[in-house]
Amino acid sequence: SSIFFCFLRFDDLKEGDVVRHEGKRSDGYLEHIFKHAAKELFGMDVKEITYKALKNKDFQEVTLEKDGETVLRFAAAYGFRNIQNMVLKLKKGKFLYHFVEVLACPGGCLNGKGQAQSEDGKPDRALLAQMEEVYTAIPVRLPETNLHVQRMYQDWLEGMDSRKVQDTLHTTYSAVNQSTSSLDIKW
């Protein structure tokens, strides 16, 4: 059984204001969700998280330990090679992560095909570094402090711990029988 965290962005900002989520890059919400889960589930206030590169720089792990036991294990898998390896490990039951952030672009969103590339189509490292610097200068705004999100929980979801929250934002997983269809994707 797993918990699914969902943070919607209904901005009550003035036009032209830009905010970002926690994290040093523009990728996903891994850092924010990790810190939020540590606080909500284990009462731990995590200030900094440390990414540990595993087989390559585009597959990284973040863990939280409490009393010598790993209680949270998150992963960031960027690029199709890492996504493919993740799916294979999932099929074998050897992928023990509570949350995985998956991005198709190796190096993350800012390194995507529509982003920082030189005229010859190769990554422009200087431009990428400059874009990351500009991104980290944008103020952080936590989704749960947004008045629209708070109102959504109060009015539509009937409170933080309601049955509607459980039904809408949480899920459980169960094994699925193998299909013999010729449409199965072979990784």
PyMOL commands that set and color helices and strands:
alter all, ss='L'
color gray80, all
select helices_A, chain A and resi 30-42+80-92+109-111+125-137+143-145+147-156+163-169
alter helices_A, ss='H'
color red, helices_A
select strands_A, chain A and resi 52-56+59-66+69-78+99-103
alter strands_A, ss='S'
color yellow, strands_A
deselect
rebuild
show_as cartoon
